Amino acid sequence: GRHGAKKKRCSSEGCINRAQQGGVCMKHGAAVKSCSSAGCPNRVVQGGVCIRHGAKKKRCSSTGCMNQSQSRGVCKRHGSELKSTADAQT
């Protein structure tokens, strides 16, 4: 993990998958909410629905960019531009 953070592992004996909810992985019973739209098997993203049924993907805040936002409201491309600009100033 980043900065030495330990990722929790599934508590099921012998399993090395990452724990999700309740200390277990998906395979061993972590509860995952499904889209509330009738018959849709996709995972909930926002507001009880999946992307297909109306959950909004966050977009990059850089003018004219339609990429999905990763962190700090910008995509990977614009995030690296911000970082290189900050590095140049120091």
PyMOL Python script that loads the backbone (N, CA, C, O; Angstrom):
from pymol import cmd

cmd.read_pdbstr("""\
ATOM      1  N   GLY A   1       0.796  -1.179   0.000  1.00  0.00           N
ATOM      2  CA  GLY A   1       0.000   0.000   0.000  1.00  0.00           C
ATOM      3  C   GLY A   1       0.852   1.261   0.000  1.00  0.00           C
ATOM      4  O   GLY A   1       2.060   1.208   0.228  1.00  0.00           O
ATOM      5  N   ARG A   2       0.231   2.355  -0.249  1.00  0.00           N
ATOM      6  CA  ARG A   2       0.900   3.645  -0.305  1.00  0.00           C
ATOM      7  C   ARG A   2       1.301   4.088   1.103  1.00  0.00           C
ATOM      8  O   ARG A   2       0.509   3.960   2.037  1.00  0.00           O
ATOM      9  N   HIS A   3       2.487   4.591   1.262  1.00  0.00           N
ATOM     10  CA  HIS A   3       2.995   5.130   2.524  1.00  0.00           C
ATOM     11  C   HIS A   3       2.984   4.103   3.654  1.00  0.00           C
ATOM     12  O   HIS A   3       2.858   4.474   4.820  1.00  0.00           O
ATOM     13  N   GLY A   4       3.112   2.824   3.327  1.00  0.00           N
ATOM     14  CA  GLY A   4       3.189   1.782   4.344  1.00  0.00           C
ATOM     15  C   GLY A   4       1.857   1.356   4.920  1.00  0.00           C
ATOM     16  O   GLY A   4       1.834   0.564   5.863  1.00  0.00           O
ATOM     17  N   ALA A   5       0.746   1.847   4.395  1.00  0.00           N
ATOM     18  CA  ALA A   5      -0.571   1.461   4.907  1.00  0.00           C
ATOM     19  C   ALA A   5      -0.835  -0.001   4.564  1.00  0.00           C
ATOM     20  O   ALA A   5      -0.567  -0.440   3.446  1.00  0.00           O
ATOM     21  N   LYS A   6      -1.353  -0.742   5.514  1.00  0.00           N
ATOM     22  CA  LYS A   6      -1.645  -2.158   5.308  1.00  0.00           C
ATOM     23  C   LYS A   6      -3.080  -2.315   4.822  1.00  0.00           C
ATOM     24  O   LYS A   6      -4.009  -1.752   5.401  1.00  0.00           O
ATOM     25  N   LYS A   7      -3.249  -3.089   3.747  1.00  0.00           N
ATOM     26  CA  LYS A   7      -4.593  -3.363   3.255  1.00  0.00           C
ATOM     27  C   LYS A   7      -5.101  -4.589   3.998  1.00  0.00           C
ATOM     28  O   LYS A   7      -4.380  -5.577   4.137  1.00  0.00           O
ATOM     29  N   LYS A   8      -6.329  -4.529   4.470  1.00  0.00           N
ATOM     30  CA  LYS A   8      -6.899  -5.634   5.232  1.00  0.00           C
ATOM     31  C   LYS A   8      -7.184  -6.805   4.307  1.00  0.00           C
ATOM     32  O   LYS A   8      -7.695  -6.641   3.199  1.00  0.00           O
ATOM     33  N   ARG A   9      -6.840  -7.993   4.794  1.00  0.00           N
ATOM     34  CA  ARG A   9      -7.055  -9.226   4.044  1.00  0.00           C
ATOM     35  C   ARG A   9      -8.303  -9.933   4.552  1.00  0.00           C
ATOM     36  O   ARG A   9      -8.732  -9.728   5.688  1.00  0.00           O
ATOM     37  N   CYS A  10      -8.872 -10.761   3.699  1.00  0.00           N
ATOM     38  CA  CYS A  10     -10.049 -11.542   4.047  1.00  0.00           C
ATOM     39  C   CYS A  10      -9.750 -12.403   5.272  1.00  0.00           C
ATOM     40  O   CYS A  10      -8.672 -12.989   5.377  1.00  0.00           O
ATOM     41  N   SER A  11     -10.705 -12.478   6.195  1.00  0.00           N
ATOM     42  CA  SER A  11     -10.499 -13.241   7.426  1.00  0.00           C
ATOM     43  C   SER A  11     -10.759 -14.742   7.245  1.00  0.00           C
ATOM     44  O   SER A  11     -10.549 -15.518   8.177  1.00  0.00           O
ATOM     45  N   SER A  12     -11.213 -15.156   6.062  1.00  0.00           N
ATOM     46  CA  SER A  12     -11.443 -16.564   5.800  1.00  0.00           C
ATOM     47  C   SER A  12     -10.091 -17.266   5.697  1.00  0.00           C
ATOM     48  O   SER A  12      -9.193 -16.787   5.005  1.00  0.00           O
ATOM     49  N   GLU A  13      -9.947 -18.388   6.376  1.00  0.00           N
ATOM     50  CA  GLU A  13      -8.659 -19.088   6.455  1.00  0.00           C
ATOM     51  C   GLU A  13      -8.066 -19.417   5.091  1.00  0.00           C
ATOM     52  O   GLU A  13      -8.722 -20.021   4.243  1.00  0.00           O
ATOM     53  N   GLY A  14      -6.823 -19.013   4.896  1.00  0.00           N
ATOM     54  CA  GLY A  14      -6.100 -19.303   3.665  1.00  0.00           C
ATOM     55  C   GLY A  14      -6.377 -18.344   2.512  1.00  0.00           C
ATOM     56  O   GLY A  14      -5.738 -18.449   1.465  1.00  0.00           O
ATOM     57  N   CYS A  15      -7.300 -17.427   2.677  1.00  0.00           N
ATOM     58  CA  CYS A  15      -7.659 -16.491   1.602  1.00  0.00           C
ATOM     59  C   CYS A  15      -6.770 -15.251   1.677  1.00  0.00           C
ATOM     60  O   CYS A  15      -6.584 -14.680   2.751  1.00  0.00           O
ATOM     61  N   ILE A  16      -6.224 -14.839   0.538  1.00  0.00           N
ATOM     62  CA  ILE A  16      -5.351 -13.654   0.507  1.00  0.00           C
ATOM     63  C   ILE A  16      -6.005 -12.461  -0.190  1.00  0.00           C
ATOM     64  O   ILE A  16      -5.355 -11.436  -0.398  1.00  0.00           O
ATOM     65  N   ASN A  17      -7.288 -12.584  -0.553  1.00  0.00           N
ATOM     66  CA  ASN A  17      -8.002 -11.474  -1.192  1.00  0.00           C
ATOM     67  C   ASN A  17      -8.190 -10.318  -0.220  1.00  0.00           C
ATOM     68  O   ASN A  17      -8.156 -10.513   0.995  1.00  0.00           O
ATOM     69  N   ARG A  18      -8.386  -9.126  -0.746  1.00  0.00           N
ATOM     70  CA  ARG A  18      -8.601  -7.945   0.087  1.00  0.00           C
ATOM     71  C   ARG A  18     -10.018  -7.947   0.666  1.00  0.00           C
ATOM     72  O   ARG A  18     -10.988  -8.216  -0.043  1.00  0.00           O
ATOM     73  N   ALA A  19     -10.122  -7.650   1.936  1.00  0.00           N
ATOM     74  CA  ALA A  19     -11.423  -7.607   2.609  1.00  0.00           C
ATOM     75  C   ALA A  19     -12.223  -6.420   2.108  1.00  0.00           C
ATOM     76  O   ALA A  19     -11.671  -5.345   1.872  1.00  0.00           O
ATOM     77  N   GLN A  20     -13.517  -6.615   1.948  1.00  0.00           N
ATOM     78  CA  GLN A  20     -14.409  -5.555   1.500  1.00  0.00           C
ATOM     79  C   GLN A  20     -15.253  -5.068   2.667  1.00  0.00           C
ATOM     80  O   GLN A  20     -14.969  -4.026   3.257  1.00  0.00           O
ATOM     81  N   GLN A  21     -16.279  -5.817   2.991  1.00  0.00           N
ATOM     82  CA  GLN A  21     -17.210  -5.453   4.047  1.00  0.00           C
ATOM     83  C   GLN A  21     -17.288  -6.609   5.025  1.00  0.00           C
ATOM     84  O   GLN A  21     -17.313  -7.771   4.618  1.00  0.00           O
ATOM     85  N   GLY A  22     -17.326  -6.297   6.310  1.00  0.00           N
ATOM     86  CA  GLY A  22     -17.447  -7.345   7.315  1.00  0.00           C
ATOM     87  C   GLY A  22     -16.204  -8.196   7.443  1.00  0.00           C
ATOM     88  O   GLY A  22     -16.271  -9.305   7.973  1.00  0.00           O
ATOM     89  N   GLY A  23     -15.064  -7.703   6.967  1.00  0.00           N
ATOM     90  CA  GLY A  23     -13.795  -8.418   7.109  1.00  0.00           C
ATOM     91  C   GLY A  23     -13.575  -9.555   6.135  1.00  0.00           C
ATOM     92  O   GLY A  23     -12.591 -10.284   6.257  1.00  0.00           O
ATOM     93  N   VAL A  24     -14.470  -9.725   5.166  1.00  0.00           N
ATOM     94  CA  VAL A  24     -14.308 -10.794   4.183  1.00  0.00           C
ATOM     95  C   VAL A  24     -14.312 -10.250   2.760  1.00  0.00           C
ATOM     96  O   VAL A  24     -14.777  -9.140   2.503  1.00  0.00           O
ATOM     97  N   CYS A  25     -13.785 -11.054   1.843  1.00  0.00           N
ATOM     98  CA  CYS A  25     -13.747 -10.655   0.430  1.00  0.00           C
ATOM     99  C   CYS A  25     -15.084 -10.969  -0.233  1.00  0.00           C
ATOM    100  O   CYS A  25     -15.982 -11.525   0.399  1.00  0.00           O
ATOM    101  N   MET A  26     -15.208 -10.613  -1.495  1.00  0.00           N
ATOM    102  CA  MET A  26     -16.436 -10.853  -2.253  1.00  0.00           C
ATOM    103  C   MET A  26     -16.749 -12.354  -2.311  1.00  0.00           C
ATOM    104  O   MET A  26     -17.902 -12.759  -2.160  1.00  0.00           O
ATOM    105  N   LYS A  27     -15.728 -13.161  -2.526  1.00  0.00           N
ATOM    106  CA  LYS A  27     -15.888 -14.603  -2.653  1.00  0.00           C
ATOM    107  C   LYS A  27     -16.458 -15.223  -1.377  1.00  0.00           C
ATOM    108  O   LYS A  27     -17.205 -16.200  -1.428  1.00  0.00           O
ATOM    109  N   HIS A  28     -16.097 -14.645  -0.238  1.00  0.00           N
ATOM    110  CA  HIS A  28     -16.521 -15.211   1.038  1.00  0.00           C
ATOM    111  C   HIS A  28     -17.690 -14.473   1.681  1.00  0.00           C
ATOM    112  O   HIS A  28     -17.926 -14.622   2.880  1.00  0.00           O
ATOM    113  N   GLY A  29     -18.422 -13.683   0.908  1.00  0.00           N
ATOM    114  CA  GLY A  29     -19.697 -13.164   1.374  1.00  0.00           C
ATOM    115  C   GLY A  29     -19.820 -11.685   1.669  1.00  0.00           C
ATOM    116  O   GLY A  29     -20.784 -11.283   2.319  1.00  0.00           O
ATOM    117  N   ALA A  30     -18.893 -10.857   1.223  1.00  0.00           N
ATOM    118  CA  ALA A  30     -19.058  -9.414   1.428  1.00  0.00           C
ATOM    119  C   ALA A  30     -20.305  -8.956   0.676  1.00  0.00           C
ATOM    120  O   ALA A  30     -20.500  -9.300  -0.490  1.00  0.00           O
ATOM    121  N   ALA A  31     -21.131  -8.191   1.344  1.00  0.00           N
ATOM    122  CA  ALA A  31     -22.383  -7.733   0.732  1.00  0.00           C
ATOM    123  C   ALA A  31     -22.110  -6.615  -0.263  1.00  0.00           C
ATOM    124  O   ALA A  31     -21.388  -5.665   0.040  1.00  0.00           O
ATOM    125  N   VAL A  32     -22.685  -6.732  -1.439  1.00  0.00           N
ATOM    126  CA  VAL A  32     -22.547  -5.714  -2.472  1.00  0.00           C
ATOM    127  C   VAL A  32     -23.948  -5.333  -2.925  1.00  0.00           C
ATOM    128  O   VAL A  32     -24.764  -6.201  -3.234  1.00  0.00           O
ATOM    129  N   LYS A  33     -24.220  -4.061  -2.965  1.00  0.00           N
ATOM    130  CA  LYS A  33     -25.547  -3.618  -3.385  1.00  0.00           C
ATOM    131  C   LYS A  33     -25.647  -3.641  -4.898  1.00  0.00           C
ATOM    132  O   LYS A  33     -24.721  -3.240  -5.603  1.00  0.00           O
ATOM    133  N   SER A  34     -26.788  -4.117  -5.387  1.00  0.00           N
ATOM    134  CA  SER A  34     -27.050  -4.150  -6.824  1.00  0.00           C
ATOM    135  C   SER A  34     -27.915  -2.956  -7.209  1.00  0.00           C
ATOM    136  O   SER A  34     -28.620  -2.385  -6.377  1.00  0.00           O
ATOM    137  N   CYS A  35     -27.849  -2.596  -8.466  1.00  0.00           N
ATOM    138  CA  CYS A  35     -28.636  -1.492  -8.998  1.00  0.00           C
ATOM    139  C   CYS A  35     -30.117  -1.734  -8.711  1.00  0.00           C
ATOM    140  O   CYS A  35     -30.603  -2.859  -8.830  1.00  0.00           O
ATOM    141  N   SER A  36     -30.829  -0.673  -8.333  1.00  0.00           N
ATOM    142  CA  SER A  36     -32.247  -0.804  -7.991  1.00  0.00           C
ATOM    143  C   SER A  36     -33.166  -0.853  -9.216  1.00  0.00           C
ATOM    144  O   SER A  36     -34.371  -1.064  -9.081  1.00  0.00           O
ATOM    145  N   SER A  37     -32.596  -0.657 -10.409  1.00  0.00           N
ATOM    146  CA  SER A  37     -33.392  -0.744 -11.624  1.00  0.00           C
ATOM    147  C   SER A  37     -33.761  -2.217 -11.866  1.00  0.00           C
ATOM    148  O   SER A  37     -32.901  -3.090 -11.756  1.00  0.00           O
ATOM    149  N   ALA A  38     -35.011  -2.497 -12.189  1.00  0.00           N
ATOM    150  CA  ALA A  38     -35.517  -3.874 -12.337  1.00  0.00           C
ATOM    151  C   ALA A  38     -34.649  -4.727 -13.259  1.00  0.00           C
ATOM    152  O   ALA A  38     -34.419  -4.380 -14.417  1.00  0.00           O
ATOM    153  N   GLY A  39     -34.173  -5.849 -12.722  1.00  0.00           N
ATOM    154  CA  GLY A  39     -33.419  -6.814 -13.510  1.00  0.00           C
ATOM    155  C   GLY A  39     -31.969  -6.462 -13.801  1.00  0.00           C
ATOM    156  O   GLY A  39     -31.300  -7.203 -14.521  1.00  0.00           O
ATOM    157  N   CYS A  40     -31.463  -5.364 -13.269  1.00  0.00           N
ATOM    158  CA  CYS A  40     -30.085  -4.958 -13.549  1.00  0.00           C
ATOM    159  C   CYS A  40     -29.131  -5.572 -12.528  1.00  0.00           C
ATOM    160  O   CYS A  40     -29.303  -5.372 -11.326  1.00  0.00           O
ATOM    161  N   PRO A  41     -28.120  -6.321 -12.997  1.00  0.00           N
ATOM    162  CA  PRO A  41     -27.180  -6.978 -12.076  1.00  0.00           C
ATOM    163  C   PRO A  41     -25.956  -6.124 -11.708  1.00  0.00           C
ATOM    164  O   PRO A  41     -25.118  -6.562 -10.920  1.00  0.00           O
ATOM    165  N   ASN A  42     -25.849  -4.931 -12.262  1.00  0.00           N
ATOM    166  CA  ASN A  42     -24.668  -4.095 -12.020  1.00  0.00           C
ATOM    167  C   ASN A  42     -24.607  -3.573 -10.594  1.00  0.00           C
ATOM    168  O   ASN A  42     -25.622  -3.505  -9.900  1.00  0.00           O
ATOM    169  N   ARG A  43     -23.398  -3.204 -10.162  1.00  0.00           N
ATOM    170  CA  ARG A  43     -23.189  -2.658  -8.827  1.00  0.00           C
ATOM    171  C   ARG A  43     -23.658  -1.216  -8.725  1.00  0.00           C
ATOM    172  O   ARG A  43     -23.598  -0.451  -9.687  1.00  0.00           O
ATOM    173  N   VAL A  44     -24.127  -0.867  -7.532  1.00  0.00           N
ATOM    174  CA  VAL A  44     -24.511   0.514  -7.245  1.00  0.00           C
ATOM    175  C   VAL A  44     -23.268   1.395  -7.269  1.00  0.00           C
ATOM    176  O   VAL A  44     -22.224   1.019  -6.737  1.00  0.00           O
ATOM    177  N   VAL A  45     -23.383   2.564  -7.884  1.00  0.00           N
ATOM    178  CA  VAL A  45     -22.293   3.527  -7.912  1.00  0.00           C
ATOM    179  C   VAL A  45     -22.669   4.740  -7.081  1.00  0.00           C
ATOM    180  O   VAL A  45     -21.879   5.212  -6.263  1.00  0.00           O
ATOM    181  N   GLN A  46     -23.877   5.242  -7.292  1.00  0.00           N
ATOM    182  CA  GLN A  46     -24.328   6.446  -6.607  1.00  0.00           C
ATOM    183  C   GLN A  46     -25.853   6.462  -6.582  1.00  0.00           C
ATOM    184  O   GLN A  46     -26.497   6.155  -7.586  1.00  0.00           O
ATOM    185  N   GLY A  47     -26.424   6.814  -5.451  1.00  0.00           N
ATOM    186  CA  GLY A  47     -27.866   6.972  -5.347  1.00  0.00           C
ATOM    187  C   GLY A  47     -28.676   5.717  -5.627  1.00  0.00           C
ATOM    188  O   GLY A  47     -29.816   5.813  -6.081  1.00  0.00           O
ATOM    189  N   GLY A  48     -28.113   4.541  -5.367  1.00  0.00           N
ATOM    190  CA  GLY A  48     -28.846   3.289  -5.541  1.00  0.00           C
ATOM    191  C   GLY A  48     -28.884   2.753  -6.963  1.00  0.00           C
ATOM    192  O   GLY A  48     -29.533   1.739  -7.219  1.00  0.00           O
ATOM    193  N   VAL A  49     -28.196   3.418  -7.898  1.00  0.00           N
ATOM    194  CA  VAL A  49     -28.197   2.957  -9.289  1.00  0.00           C
ATOM    195  C   VAL A  49     -26.778   2.864  -9.854  1.00  0.00           C
ATOM    196  O   VAL A  49     -25.838   3.464  -9.331  1.00  0.00           O
ATOM    197  N   CYS A  50     -26.654   2.099 -10.933  1.00  0.00           N
ATOM    198  CA  CYS A  50     -25.374   1.958 -11.633  1.00  0.00           C
ATOM    199  C   CYS A  50     -25.209   3.108 -12.637  1.00  0.00           C
ATOM    200  O   CYS A  50     -26.110   3.933 -12.792  1.00  0.00           O
ATOM    201  N   ILE A  51     -24.080   3.159 -13.304  1.00  0.00           N
ATOM    202  CA  ILE A  51     -23.796   4.191 -14.304  1.00  0.00           C
ATOM    203  C   ILE A  51     -24.853   4.174 -15.412  1.00  0.00           C
ATOM    204  O   ILE A  51     -25.343   5.225 -15.824  1.00  0.00           O
ATOM    205  N   ARG A  52     -25.201   2.975 -15.891  1.00  0.00           N
ATOM    206  CA  ARG A  52     -26.168   2.839 -16.984  1.00  0.00           C
ATOM    207  C   ARG A  52     -27.525   3.440 -16.629  1.00  0.00           C
ATOM    208  O   ARG A  52     -28.227   3.947 -17.504  1.00  0.00           O
ATOM    209  N   HIS A  53     -27.897   3.385 -15.347  1.00  0.00           N
ATOM    210  CA  HIS A  53     -29.220   3.849 -14.936  1.00  0.00           C
ATOM    211  C   HIS A  53     -29.213   5.191 -14.228  1.00  0.00           C
ATOM    212  O   HIS A  53     -30.156   5.513 -13.506  1.00  0.00           O
ATOM    213  N   GLY A  54     -28.170   5.973 -14.423  1.00  0.00           N
ATOM    214  CA  GLY A  54     -28.226   7.361 -13.985  1.00  0.00           C
ATOM    215  C   GLY A  54     -27.182   7.858 -13.012  1.00  0.00           C
ATOM    216  O   GLY A  54     -27.119   9.061 -12.754  1.00  0.00           O
ATOM    217  N   ALA A  55     -26.348   6.971 -12.453  1.00  0.00           N
ATOM    218  CA  ALA A  55     -25.287   7.462 -11.570  1.00  0.00           C
ATOM    219  C   ALA A  55     -24.299   8.252 -12.422  1.00  0.00           C
ATOM    220  O   ALA A  55     -23.922   7.805 -13.506  1.00  0.00           O
ATOM    221  N   LYS A  56     -23.878   9.413 -11.948  1.00  0.00           N
ATOM    222  CA  LYS A  56     -23.003  10.278 -12.731  1.00  0.00           C
ATOM    223  C   LYS A  56     -21.535   9.983 -12.447  1.00  0.00           C
ATOM    224  O   LYS A  56     -21.125   9.841 -11.295  1.00  0.00           O
ATOM    225  N   LYS A  57     -20.749   9.894 -13.523  1.00  0.00           N
ATOM    226  CA  LYS A  57     -19.303   9.781 -13.374  1.00  0.00           C
ATOM    227  C   LYS A  57     -18.771  11.190 -13.198  1.00  0.00           C
ATOM    228  O   LYS A  57     -19.219  12.113 -13.879  1.00  0.00           O
ATOM    229  N   LYS A  58     -17.831  11.364 -12.302  1.00  0.00           N
ATOM    230  CA  LYS A  58     -17.249  12.688 -12.124  1.00  0.00           C
ATOM    231  C   LYS A  58     -16.265  12.931 -13.265  1.00  0.00           C
ATOM    232  O   LYS A  58     -15.429  12.081 -13.569  1.00  0.00           O
ATOM    233  N   ARG A  59     -16.374  14.086 -13.882  1.00  0.00           N
ATOM    234  CA  ARG A  59     -15.525  14.451 -15.015  1.00  0.00           C
ATOM    235  C   ARG A  59     -14.393  15.361 -14.570  1.00  0.00           C
ATOM    236  O   ARG A  59     -14.496  16.031 -13.543  1.00  0.00           O
ATOM    237  N   CYS A  60     -13.317  15.384 -15.338  1.00  0.00           N
ATOM    238  CA  CYS A  60     -12.160  16.245 -15.083  1.00  0.00           C
ATOM    239  C   CYS A  60     -12.605  17.703 -15.119  1.00  0.00           C
ATOM    240  O   CYS A  60     -13.392  18.100 -15.979  1.00  0.00           O
ATOM    241  N   SER A  61     -12.099  18.490 -14.185  1.00  0.00           N
ATOM    242  CA  SER A  61     -12.500  19.895 -14.102  1.00  0.00           C
ATOM    243  C   SER A  61     -11.707  20.799 -15.045  1.00  0.00           C
ATOM    244  O   SER A  61     -11.977  21.998 -15.123  1.00  0.00           O
ATOM    245  N   SER A  62     -10.730  20.236 -15.763  1.00  0.00           N
ATOM    246  CA  SER A  62      -9.958  21.018 -16.717  1.00  0.00           C
ATOM    247  C   SER A  62     -10.848  21.360 -17.914  1.00  0.00           C
ATOM    248  O   SER A  62     -11.556  20.489 -18.419  1.00  0.00           O
ATOM    249  N   THR A  63     -10.824  22.593 -18.368  1.00  0.00           N
ATOM    250  CA  THR A  63     -11.697  23.070 -19.441  1.00  0.00           C
ATOM    251  C   THR A  63     -11.619  22.200 -20.692  1.00  0.00           C
ATOM    252  O   THR A  63     -10.540  21.979 -21.241  1.00  0.00           O
ATOM    253  N   GLY A  64     -12.774  21.710 -21.135  1.00  0.00           N
ATOM    254  CA  GLY A  64     -12.873  20.940 -22.366  1.00  0.00           C
ATOM    255  C   GLY A  64     -12.516  19.472 -22.246  1.00  0.00           C
ATOM    256  O   GLY A  64     -12.660  18.735 -23.221  1.00  0.00           O
ATOM    257  N   CYS A  65     -12.056  19.015 -21.085  1.00  0.00           N
ATOM    258  CA  CYS A  65     -11.646  17.618 -20.912  1.00  0.00           C
ATOM    259  C   CYS A  65     -12.842  16.779 -20.480  1.00  0.00           C
ATOM    260  O   CYS A  65     -13.561  17.156 -19.554  1.00  0.00           O
ATOM    261  N   MET A  66     -13.062  15.645 -21.143  1.00  0.00           N
ATOM    262  CA  MET A  66     -14.184  14.766 -20.828  1.00  0.00           C
ATOM    263  C   MET A  66     -13.756  13.488 -20.124  1.00  0.00           C
ATOM    264  O   MET A  66     -14.574  12.586 -19.940  1.00  0.00           O
ATOM    265  N   ASN A  67     -12.483  13.390 -19.722  1.00  0.00           N
ATOM    266  CA  ASN A  67     -12.000  12.197 -19.028  1.00  0.00           C
ATOM    267  C   ASN A  67     -12.601  12.107 -17.633  1.00  0.00           C
ATOM    268  O   ASN A  67     -13.033  13.106 -17.059  1.00  0.00           O
ATOM    269  N   GLN A  68     -12.620  10.892 -17.101  1.00  0.00           N
ATOM    270  CA  GLN A  68     -13.141  10.685 -15.757  1.00  0.00           C
ATOM    271  C   GLN A  68     -12.126  11.214 -14.741  1.00  0.00           C
ATOM    272  O   GLN A  68     -10.923  10.988 -14.866  1.00  0.00           O
ATOM    273  N   SER A  69     -12.637  11.917 -13.743  1.00  0.00           N
ATOM    274  CA  SER A  69     -11.792  12.487 -12.701  1.00  0.00           C
ATOM    275  C   SER A  69     -11.213  11.376 -11.830  1.00  0.00           C
ATOM    276  O   SER A  69     -11.919  10.422 -11.501  1.00  0.00           O
ATOM    277  N   GLN A  70      -9.934  11.486 -11.451  1.00  0.00           N
ATOM    278  CA  GLN A  70      -9.268  10.487 -10.628  1.00  0.00           C
ATOM    279  C   GLN A  70      -9.066  10.999  -9.214  1.00  0.00           C
ATOM    280  O   GLN A  70      -9.537  10.384  -8.257  1.00  0.00           O
ATOM    281  N   SER A  71      -8.373  12.111  -9.072  1.00  0.00           N
ATOM    282  CA  SER A  71      -8.182  12.704  -7.747  1.00  0.00           C
ATOM    283  C   SER A  71      -8.056  14.213  -7.889  1.00  0.00           C
ATOM    284  O   SER A  71      -7.623  14.726  -8.921  1.00  0.00           O
ATOM    285  N   ARG A  72      -8.442  14.907  -6.833  1.00  0.00           N
ATOM    286  CA  ARG A  72      -8.432  16.375  -6.819  1.00  0.00           C
ATOM    287  C   ARG A  72      -9.232  16.984  -7.962  1.00  0.00           C
ATOM    288  O   ARG A  72      -8.955  18.104  -8.390  1.00  0.00           O
ATOM    289  N   GLY A  73     -10.229  16.245  -8.458  1.00  0.00           N
ATOM    290  CA  GLY A  73     -11.122  16.764  -9.479  1.00  0.00           C
ATOM    291  C   GLY A  73     -10.577  16.780 -10.892  1.00  0.00           C
ATOM    292  O   GLY A  73     -11.200  17.353 -11.786  1.00  0.00           O
ATOM    293  N   VAL A  74      -9.415  16.156 -11.113  1.00  0.00           N
ATOM    294  CA  VAL A  74      -8.835  16.124 -12.456  1.00  0.00           C
ATOM    295  C   VAL A  74      -8.482  14.698 -12.865  1.00  0.00           C
ATOM    296  O   VAL A  74      -8.342  13.814 -12.019  1.00  0.00           O
ATOM    297  N   CYS A  75      -8.340  14.486 -14.168  1.00  0.00           N
ATOM    298  CA  CYS A  75      -7.966  13.174 -14.693  1.00  0.00           C
ATOM    299  C   CYS A  75      -6.470  12.947 -14.502  1.00  0.00           C
ATOM    300  O   CYS A  75      -5.756  13.835 -14.036  1.00  0.00           O
ATOM    301  N   LYS A  76      -6.000  11.760 -14.863  1.00  0.00           N
ATOM    302  CA  LYS A  76      -4.573  11.438 -14.710  1.00  0.00           C
ATOM    303  C   LYS A  76      -3.695  12.405 -15.503  1.00  0.00           C
ATOM    304  O   LYS A  76      -2.660  12.861 -15.017  1.00  0.00           O
ATOM    305  N   ARG A  77      -4.121  12.713 -16.731  1.00  0.00           N
ATOM    306  CA  ARG A  77      -3.324  13.599 -17.587  1.00  0.00           C
ATOM    307  C   ARG A  77      -3.168  14.976 -16.958  1.00  0.00           C
ATOM    308  O   ARG A  77      -2.055  15.493 -16.864  1.00  0.00           O
ATOM    309  N   HIS A  78      -4.265  15.567 -16.532  1.00  0.00           N
ATOM    310  CA  HIS A  78      -4.198  16.911 -15.961  1.00  0.00           C
ATOM    311  C   HIS A  78      -3.630  16.906 -14.551  1.00  0.00           C
ATOM    312  O   HIS A  78      -3.085  17.913 -14.097  1.00  0.00           O
ATOM    313  N   GLY A  79      -3.754  15.781 -13.856  1.00  0.00           N
ATOM    314  CA  GLY A  79      -3.135  15.649 -12.539  1.00  0.00           C
ATOM    315  C   GLY A  79      -1.627  15.670 -12.638  1.00  0.00           C
ATOM    316  O   GLY A  79      -0.955  16.272 -11.800  1.00  0.00           O
ATOM    317  N   SER A  80      -1.079  15.005 -13.675  1.00  0.00           N
ATOM    318  CA  SER A  80       0.372  14.997 -13.849  1.00  0.00           C
ATOM    319  C   SER A  80       0.867  16.364 -14.307  1.00  0.00           C
ATOM    320  O   SER A  80       1.992  16.753 -13.994  1.00  0.00           O
ATOM    321  N   GLU A  81       0.024  17.103 -15.055  1.00  0.00           N
ATOM    322  CA  GLU A  81       0.403  18.461 -15.458  1.00  0.00           C
ATOM    323  C   GLU A  81       0.473  19.371 -14.236  1.00  0.00           C
ATOM    324  O   GLU A  81       1.380  20.195 -14.123  1.00  0.00           O
ATOM    325  N   LEU A  82      -0.489  19.220 -13.316  1.00  0.00           N
ATOM    326  CA  LEU A  82      -0.483  20.024 -12.085  1.00  0.00           C
ATOM    327  C   LEU A  82       0.754  19.715 -11.260  1.00  0.00           C
ATOM    328  O   LEU A  82       1.381  20.614 -10.701  1.00  0.00           O
ATOM    329  N   LYS A  83       1.103  18.419 -11.188  1.00  0.00           N
ATOM    330  CA  LYS A  83       2.259  18.010 -10.395  1.00  0.00           C
ATOM    331  C   LYS A  83       3.545  18.561 -10.987  1.00  0.00           C
ATOM    332  O   LYS A  83       4.404  19.051 -10.255  1.00  0.00           O
ATOM    333  N   SER A  84       3.688  18.486 -12.322  1.00  0.00           N
ATOM    334  CA  SER A  84       4.914  18.984 -12.951  1.00  0.00           C
ATOM    335  C   SER A  84       5.034  20.497 -12.823  1.00  0.00           C
ATOM    336  O   SER A  84       6.144  21.020 -12.719  1.00  0.00           O
ATOM    337  N   THR A  85       3.908  21.208 -12.829  1.00  0.00           N
ATOM    338  CA  THR A  85       3.919  22.667 -12.641  1.00  0.00           C
ATOM    339  C   THR A  85       4.349  22.994 -11.210  1.00  0.00           C
ATOM    340  O   THR A  85       5.138  23.913 -10.987  1.00  0.00           O
ATOM    341  N   ALA A  86       3.828  22.241 -10.247  1.00  0.00           N
ATOM    342  CA  ALA A  86       4.193  22.466  -8.839  1.00  0.00           C
ATOM    343  C   ALA A  86       5.665  22.154  -8.612  1.00  0.00           C
ATOM    344  O   ALA A  86       6.333  22.864  -7.860  1.00  0.00           O
ATOM    345  N   ASP A  87       6.185  21.098  -9.250  1.00  0.00           N
ATOM    346  CA  ASP A  87       7.592  20.741  -9.111  1.00  0.00           C
ATOM    347  C   ASP A  87       8.500  21.831  -9.688  1.00  0.00           C
ATOM    348  O   ASP A  87       9.574  22.102  -9.152  1.00  0.00           O
ATOM    349  N   ALA A  88       8.057  22.451 -10.784  1.00  0.00           N
ATOM    350  CA  ALA A  88       8.837  23.504 -11.426  1.00  0.00           C
ATOM    351  C   ALA A  88       8.923  24.762 -10.557  1.00  0.00           C
ATOM    352  O   ALA A  88       9.904  25.503 -10.623  1.00  0.00           O
ATOM    353  N   GLN A  89       7.889  24.997  -9.742  1.00  0.00           N
ATOM    354  CA  GLN A  89       7.862  26.176  -8.895  1.00  0.00           C
ATOM    355  C   GLN A  89       8.740  26.044  -7.650  1.00  0.00           C
ATOM    356  O   GLN A  89       9.101  27.049  -7.038  1.00  0.00           O
ATOM    357  N   THR A  90       9.083  24.813  -7.274  1.00  0.00           N
ATOM    358  CA  THR A  90       9.885  24.621  -6.060  1.00  0.00           C
ATOM    359  C   THR A  90      11.359  24.575  -6.343  1.00  0.00           C
ATOM    360  O   THR A  90      12.159  24.419  -5.421  1.00  0.00           O
TER     361      THR A  90
END
""", "prot")
cmd.dss("prot")
cmd.show_as("cartoon", "prot")
cmd.util.cbc("prot")
cmd.orient("prot")
